[in-house]
Amino acid sequence: MRLILLLAACVAAATGCAGPETAVRVRSVPGFGSGEHTYAFVDASSDATDHQDDERYASAVARRLAALGYVAAPMDAARYRVALSYDTHPAAVAIADARCAGDAPCGAPAPRRAAGFVWPGAKTYVHSLTLRFFDRAEGREVYAVSASERDREPHADHAIDYLVVGALARVPFEESAPNHGSATVAAERRSEWKVTFGKDETRGEPRVRGVAVLPD
């Protein structure tokens, strides 16, 4: 009994000050986020057998985009067409998905420092979200972002808002690294960062505590 209490105290000490974290990968073309901010969802779907989360993800993304000044519009009038996909799988399983931002599978890599304390041997899960913005006029992808969170919950109920807020924590994305010539300035930009959250929520949404750009 004393051993159990001691272990519980260790867990409390390890997690008492830590909030959730999301790992984010993004690629963007210059000019994204300028001009008209209208969008429409296309092909909102998951790779899981249970599609009941489609509406929850879409609603969470719509709320966040509205807070950032983006307005939903009819498909034939919206400047951006947004493709949404998500996935949950055991952490030991890697699922390759070409729709993810960057060259890694959805949800990989997990945050370089796992959030909180995980019991040795406990099964962990990776929840991931990918958003891809396509310019309607040009027909090309102009922004793609993937966010992932790792925990011990087999369902993403609690993770959806963290994934959405983490994925859209820096919109429009501006590369903070030094430029390496005019050719690079005009090229596609890529970055990876870790978004940390406070334990409390503000106005029903997770509170971003910090965004740390990770080294290449």
Backbone torsions as a table, in degrees:
resi	resn	phi	psi	omega
1	MET	NA	-43.5	179.0
2	ARG	-63.7	-36.3	178.6
3	LEU	-63.7	-41.7	179.0
4	ILE	-63.0	-44.2	178.9
5	LEU	-63.6	-38.6	179.7
6	LEU	-64.2	-43.6	178.7
7	LEU	-64.2	-39.7	177.9
8	ALA	-62.0	-39.9	178.3
9	ALA	-65.1	-37.6	178.2
10	CYS	-64.0	-42.0	178.2
11	VAL	-62.7	-44.0	179.5
12	ALA	-61.2	-40.2	179.8
13	ALA	-67.4	-34.7	-177.4
14	ALA	-76.2	-30.5	-173.4
15	THR	-110.9	-5.0	-173.0
16	GLY	-60.5	-32.8	-176.0
17	CYS	-108.5	-2.9	-174.1
18	ALA	-98.2	131.8	173.0
19	GLY	-101.6	177.8	179.0
20	PRO	-63.1	160.6	176.2
21	GLU	-133.1	148.6	171.9
22	THR	-125.9	141.3	173.2
23	ALA	-95.7	134.2	-173.5
24	VAL	-129.0	136.5	171.4
25	ARG	-124.0	139.5	-176.6
26	VAL	-143.6	147.1	168.5
27	ARG	-135.7	141.8	-172.7
28	SER	-146.8	148.0	173.7
29	VAL	-99.6	151.2	179.5
30	PRO	-57.0	140.1	177.5
31	GLY	96.9	-12.1	178.2
32	PHE	-63.9	135.4	-179.9
33	GLY	96.1	-8.7	177.5
34	SER	-95.7	157.0	177.6
35	GLY	77.8	-148.8	-174.3
36	GLU	-67.4	132.9	-178.3
37	HIS	-109.8	67.8	176.1
38	THR	-120.6	150.4	-176.4
39	TYR	-151.2	163.6	172.9
40	ALA	-145.2	142.1	178.6
41	PHE	-78.6	142.7	173.0
42	VAL	-134.1	143.0	172.2
43	ASP	50.3	48.8	176.2
44	ALA	-74.6	112.2	-177.2
45	SER	-156.1	164.3	177.3
46	SER	-120.7	166.7	175.5
47	ASP	-92.7	-2.9	-178.9
48	ALA	-84.5	165.3	179.5
49	THR	-77.8	-22.1	-179.6
50	ASP	-96.8	113.8	-176.6
51	HIS	-100.5	13.5	-176.8
52	GLN	-70.2	-16.3	180.0
53	ASP	-84.6	-7.3	-177.7
54	ASP	-51.7	-49.8	-177.3
55	GLU	-67.6	-36.6	-179.9
56	ARG	-65.7	-43.2	177.8
57	TYR	-64.6	-47.6	-178.4
58	ALA	-61.2	-41.2	179.7
59	SER	-65.5	-41.5	179.6
60	ALA	-64.8	-41.0	178.6
61	VAL	-66.7	-41.2	179.6
62	ALA	-62.3	-42.0	178.4
63	ARG	-62.5	-42.8	-178.5
64	ARG	-69.0	-41.3	177.8
65	LEU	-63.2	-38.1	177.6
66	ALA	-62.2	-40.0	178.6
67	ALA	-65.1	-24.5	-179.8
68	LEU	-93.9	3.7	176.7
69	GLY	93.6	12.2	178.4
70	TYR	-94.4	139.7	-174.4
71	VAL	-119.2	130.3	176.2
72	ALA	-67.0	141.4	-177.2
73	ALA	-145.1	164.5	176.1
74	PRO	-58.9	151.6	-175.0
75	MET	-55.4	-41.7	-175.6
76	ASP	-79.9	-2.9	-179.9
77	ALA	-116.7	-19.5	-175.9
78	ALA	-68.9	139.2	178.6
79	ARG	-69.4	-41.9	-178.7
80	TYR	-111.5	139.5	170.1
81	ARG	-107.7	123.9	-171.9
82	VAL	-108.4	119.5	175.2
83	ALA	-97.8	129.5	-176.0
84	LEU	-118.7	132.1	173.3
85	SER	-142.8	154.2	-178.2
86	TYR	-149.8	166.9	-176.4
87	ASP	-161.3	149.8	169.7
88	THR	-134.8	130.4	178.4
89	HIS	-152.4	158.3	176.1
90	PRO	-56.9	143.8	-173.1
91	ALA	-61.6	-25.4	-177.9
92	ALA	-77.6	-9.2	-176.8
93	VAL	-104.5	128.8	176.7
94	ALA	-104.1	128.0	-178.9
95	ILE	-113.8	110.6	-179.7
96	ALA	-72.7	134.7	-178.5
97	ASP	-149.4	113.0	-175.4
98	ALA	-66.5	-13.5	-178.4
99	ARG	-78.5	-10.6	-175.9
100	CYS	-72.7	152.8	175.3
101	ALA	-73.0	138.0	-178.7
102	GLY	84.6	-169.4	-174.2
103	ASP	-104.1	2.2	-177.5
104	ALA	-98.2	164.0	176.3
105	PRO	-64.3	162.8	175.7
106	CYS	-55.6	132.7	176.1
107	GLY	79.9	5.4	179.2
108	ALA	-126.1	139.1	-3.8
109	PRO	-77.2	159.2	173.4
110	ALA	-71.2	168.8	177.0
111	PRO	-49.9	138.8	-174.3
112	ARG	-65.6	-19.7	170.2
113	ARG	-124.0	113.1	-176.4
114	ALA	-60.1	137.8	-178.6
115	ALA	-74.4	130.1	173.7
116	GLY	73.5	-167.8	-177.3
117	PHE	-105.0	134.0	177.9
118	VAL	-120.6	126.0	179.4
119	TRP	-60.0	137.1	176.4
120	PRO	-56.6	130.7	179.4
121	GLY	85.0	-9.4	-179.6
122	ALA	-73.5	141.9	179.7
123	LYS	-74.1	133.2	178.0
124	THR	-116.6	157.5	-177.6
125	TYR	-128.2	149.8	175.2
126	VAL	-110.8	123.2	174.4
127	HIS	-104.9	133.3	-177.5
128	SER	-138.2	153.0	179.3
129	LEU	-137.5	134.7	175.9
130	THR	-126.1	131.7	175.8
131	LEU	-121.2	131.8	178.2
132	ARG	-126.5	124.9	-179.7
133	PHE	-103.1	127.1	178.0
134	PHE	-116.4	133.3	176.0
135	ASP	-75.4	120.8	-176.0
136	ARG	-61.9	-41.9	-176.2
137	ALA	-69.6	-42.2	-175.6
138	GLU	-90.4	-21.5	179.7
139	GLY	74.9	10.4	-178.0
140	ARG	-110.6	156.7	176.4
141	GLU	-75.7	127.3	-177.1
142	VAL	-114.3	-13.4	179.7
143	TYR	-157.1	133.4	176.7
144	ALA	-142.3	132.4	-178.8
145	VAL	-140.8	137.2	175.7
146	SER	-122.8	133.7	177.2
147	ALA	-124.7	143.9	178.9
148	SER	-139.2	149.9	176.4
149	GLU	-136.8	144.1	-178.2
150	ARG	-119.8	129.9	178.2
151	ASP	-156.2	-164.3	-177.8
152	ARG	-109.0	16.4	-179.2
153	GLU	-97.6	125.6	-178.7
154	PRO	-73.8	-11.6	178.3
155	HIS	-121.3	151.7	-172.9
156	ALA	-91.4	14.3	-176.5
157	ASP	-46.8	-53.1	-174.8
158	HIS	-78.5	-18.7	-172.7
159	ALA	-89.4	-17.0	-171.6
160	ILE	-56.9	-50.6	-177.0
161	ASP	-64.7	-36.5	178.2
162	TYR	-66.3	-40.7	178.3
163	LEU	-63.8	-44.2	-177.8
164	VAL	-66.5	-50.7	-179.3
165	VAL	-64.0	-38.7	178.0
166	GLY	-65.0	-44.1	-179.0
167	ALA	-63.0	-34.7	-176.8
168	LEU	-105.3	25.7	-177.9
169	ALA	-70.1	-22.5	-179.3
170	ARG	-135.4	77.9	177.6
171	VAL	-124.1	123.4	-2.9
172	PRO	-73.9	150.8	-179.6
173	PHE	-77.2	129.2	175.2
174	GLU	-123.4	119.9	-179.6
175	GLU	-65.7	125.9	-178.5
176	SER	-90.3	-9.8	-180.0
177	ALA	-72.7	154.6	179.8
178	PRO	-63.0	147.7	178.1
179	ASN	-76.6	153.4	-179.3
180	HIS	-125.9	51.3	178.5
181	GLY	106.5	157.8	-175.0
182	SER	-63.7	-30.1	-179.8
183	ALA	-63.4	-38.5	179.8
184	THR	-70.1	-36.0	-179.1
185	VAL	-59.8	-38.0	-176.7
186	ALA	-85.8	-5.9	-175.2
187	ALA	-88.3	171.4	175.3
188	GLU	-61.1	140.0	-179.5
189	ARG	-109.8	140.7	179.2
190	ARG	-130.3	149.0	176.9
191	SER	-159.5	164.2	177.4
192	GLU	-139.3	135.4	179.0
193	TRP	-147.6	170.3	177.3
194	LYS	-116.1	127.0	178.2
195	VAL	-104.2	125.1	177.7
196	THR	-109.7	149.0	-176.2
197	PHE	-122.4	150.3	171.9
198	GLY	-75.9	164.1	-177.6
199	LYS	-74.6	-27.1	-179.1
200	ASP	-90.9	164.7	177.9
201	GLU	-116.4	145.4	-179.8
202	THR	-115.7	122.6	178.9
203	ARG	55.9	36.4	175.7
204	GLY	80.8	-0.6	179.6
205	GLU	-119.9	152.3	176.9
206	PRO	-59.2	146.4	179.6
207	ARG	-99.2	119.7	178.6
208	VAL	-72.0	124.3	178.4
209	ARG	-93.3	-32.6	179.6
210	GLY	-171.6	155.3	175.7
211	VAL	-126.4	113.8	-177.4
212	ALA	-110.9	120.5	177.3
213	VAL	-74.5	128.6	-178.3
214	LEU	-90.1	145.5	179.5
215	PRO	-67.5	153.1	178.5
216	ASP	-65.8	NA	NA
